[in-house]
Amino acid sequence: MTAIEQQKLGKTLWGIADKLRGAMNADDFRDYMLSFLFLRYLSDNYEDAVKKELGSDYPTAPDTDSAESRVLTPLQIWYDRNPDDISEFEKQMRRKIHYIIKPKYLWKNIYELARTQSNELLKTLQDGFKHIETESFESTFQGLFSEINLNSEKLGKNYTERNDKLCSIIKKIAEEIAKFSNDSDTLGDAYEYLIGQFASETGKKAGEFYTPHGPAQILCRIAISGQESKKGLQVYDPCMGSGSLMLSCRNYSKEPDYIKYYGQELMPSTYNLARMNMFLHGVLPENQHLRNGD
């Protein structure tokens, strides 16, 4: 994807946020929107890996008049057909891409619940976020969505209003960005763009969770200078915010996949943002050494 297309994706996402957050302040809506984008990325990446793993066994779309036509994801069909093989299949997926997602929590299913205005959306999202925190990555992403309150009155006064609001947000996100690539570089750059926009909106561009691109470039070039001969470069930021400063080092490293990231962040919501941001930029869990602390 070209730089122009990446910028277009970023602006599209910001436009969605600007239209849908309503009376919610930018800080609050940021956490919802970025979490949904993270779920979409995890889901699409996982389904692509599943297709490769299952090969010809990956289910095709069922006949419209069959019982399976009510199932919203091909992976759920495979689960229903092969209950005795699920455990071994999930072990294999963990070995290959480090995580699993149960079929009902995949983005395609979440989007379909939103599209049909299903009353089950809010509960499914709650269960899905808990699943990702406690089961998908084993212990890697404990507390990842701890700052996302899907029962907040900022979304609505009661369950129905909150569910309807979430349906609108997710449906809009899914439909507006369907034409864009979901690869880690593209979505990672769009994620960075959104973080910058939200930071600017709340007056925090020079401070709390975002380092502007220019200073980040200079700092990374200074840090990496003379270190490229050392395989497995390590970078550390004791006040990492969303992790954007450390991630900028990838742009100047000859071996970006070997960089190990060590970071610390005081604010729980910003710390969680950094963990999502790292993964969206293709940083494997074993190369992330991030902590929530002072």
N, C-alpha and C positions, 0 to 999 in steps of 0.2 A: 504494500500500500504506500502511495506517495505521501509526502509531507502535507500536501494540500488536502488529500482525502482524510488523513489523520486529524487535521484541524477541523475538517467538516464534521467528522464523527464527534469530536469534542464539543463543537458548537451545537450539534444536534442534541447531545446529552444535556448540555447546559440549558438549552431551550426547554427540554422536558421538565427539568428541575424548576426552572423559573415559572413555568405555567402551572405546575401541579402542587407546589408546596403550600399555596394558599397563605393562610395566616401563620404557618409554621416558620420559625426563623431558620436561617441558612445552616447553622450548626446542626440542628436537629435533623433537617431533611437530608443533609449530606450523608449522615450515617445510614439512613434508610436506603437512599439511592445507590450508594457505593456497595452496600451489602447485597442488594439485588443484582448488581452488575457482577459481583464476585460469584454469586450463586450461578448466574448464567454461564460465566466462563468455566467454572468447575464442571458444570453439567455437560456442556458441549465438548469439552476436552475429554471427559470421562466416556461419553457416548462414542466419540471417535476411536478411543482406545478399545472399547468393548467390541466395536465392529471389526477391528483388526484381530482381536483375540478370538472371537467366535467364528470369523470367516463365513463360510456357507451356512453355518448354524444360526447366524443372526437372523431373526424373524423378519419377513417382509410384511407389508401392510396386509392385514386380514381382509377377507371378504366382508362387505358392508352388512350382510345379513347373518354373519356368524356371531357366536357369543363373544369371541375375542375382539370384535369391532368396538366394544365398549371400553377396551383397554387403551389408555392414552399413550403408552410408550412401548416400543418393540421389546425393550429389556424386560418389562413386566410380563410380556407374553412368554419370553424365554424362562423367567423365574417360575411362572405357572406350569410350564411344560416340564421343567427339570428341577423339581424341589430337592432331590437328593444330591444335586451337583452344585448347589448355590454356595455352600461353605468353601469348597475347594476353588471354585471360580473366584470368589472374593479374595481368597488368599493369593491367588495368582495375580489379580489386579493390584493388590497392595504391593506385591513384589515389583510390578512393572511401572506403575505410576504413583505409588505411595498412598493412594486413598481409594475409597469406594463411596458410592452414593446409592442408596436404595431407590428403586424405580419411581416410587410415588413422590420422592423429593426432587426429582430431576426438573430442570427448568421447563421442559416441554409440558410436563404435567401441571406445574404451577401456572404456566401461561394459559393452559386450557381451562383451568379452574377460574382464572381471572376473566377470560374471554366469555365464559358462560355465566359469569356472575354467581358462581357457586358459593353457597354459604359456608363451605368447608375450607375456603382459601386461608383464612386467618389461622385456623387451627393447624392446617397442614404446614404452613410456613413456620409456626412455632415449633412443631415437631421436627421439621426439616432442619432448622437452625440448631436445635439441640442435637440432632443426629450428626451433623457435621462437626460440632464441637467435641462430642464424646465418642463417636464411633468411626467417622470417615477417616480421620488421620490418627486414630488412637489418641495419644495424649498431646499431639503437636499443637492443636488449635483449641485447647481448653479456654473457655471464656471469650471466644472470638466475637460473639454477638451479645456480650453481656450488657452493652449500652443500648441495644435495640429493644425498645419497649413496644411491642405490638399491641399492648393493651392501653397505650397512652391515650388520654382524652384529646391530645393534639391531633390524633387521627380521626376522632369521632367520640360522641358522648356515650355510645353503647356498642355492643358487638357488631350489630348490623351496619351501623355507620362506619365503623372502622374497617369492616370487611369490604364494604363498597368502595371506600377510599383506596384501599390496597389493590382492589381489582382495577381501578382506574389507572393507578400508577404503574402496575406491572404490565397491563395491556398496552399502555402507551410506550413504555420502554421496549417491550418485545417487538412491536410493530414498527417503531421508528428506526431501530438499529438492525432490523433483520437483514438489510442489504449490505451491511458492513461485515468485514472479516472478524472472526473471533480469536485470531491467533494472539499469543501472549504479547508480542511487541506492539501490535496495533492497539489492543485493549489496554495494555499497560500505559501507553502514551496518552490515550484518551483519559484514563484514570488520573494521570498526573495533571492533565489539563483541567479536569473537574476540581481536583484538590486545590489548584491555583485559583480557580474562579471562586470557589467557596471561601477560600482564604481572603481574597480581595473583597468579597461581599461583606465579610464580617470584620474587615479592617485588620486582619492578622497576617498580611502578606509578608511582613518582615520579621515575624516572630514565632508564634506558638507552634504551628505544625507544618510550615512550608518554607523552604529555602528557595528564593528566586533563582531562576535558571542561570543567570550570569555569574553570580558569586559561587554557585555550586560547581560550575565548569572550572573556574579558576582554582578552587580548593582541591578538586579531584585531580587536576593536572599536576598540582604541586605535590600532592600525596603520592601519586603513582610514579612520578619522575624518578628514574633510577631503580625502580623496584620490579620492572617487568621481567628481569631474568629469574626472579624467584617464583617458581610455580606454586600456585595456591596463595595468592595475595590475600591478606586480611585487612579489613577496614573496620574502624570503630568510631561510633558517634555516641557520646554519653547523653546527648539531648537530641535524639534522632527525629522527633516529630513523626511525620508520615514515612520516613525513610528515603525521601527523594534525594537527599544529598549523597548518601551512600550509593544509591542506585546509579547516580550519575557517573560513578567510577567505571561502570560497564562500558560506557561510550569511549573510554580511553585505554581500556585494557585489551591486550592481544589475546587473552584467554579468559574472557568474562565468566565462563561457566565454572571456573575454579575459584572464584573469589568467595571468601567466607565473610559473612557480615555479622558484626557484633554491635549491638545497639541497646540503648536504654531510654525509656520514656516514662515520665511521671503520670501523665493523664491516661486513664484506661482506654477511653474512646480513641485517642490518637495512637496509642500503642497497638490497638486492634487494627486501625487503619494501616499502620506500617506492615503488619503481618500479611494483610490482604494484598497490599501494594507489592510486596516482595514476590509473592506467589504469582501475581498477575504478570510480573516481569520475567517469569520463568526461573526464579531462584528456588532450587529444590529445598525441601524442609531441612535436610541435613546440613545445608549451608547457612541456615538462619539461626542465629544465636541472639535472640532478642528478649529483653526482659522489661517488665513493668515495674519501675522503681525510681527512687530519687537518688 
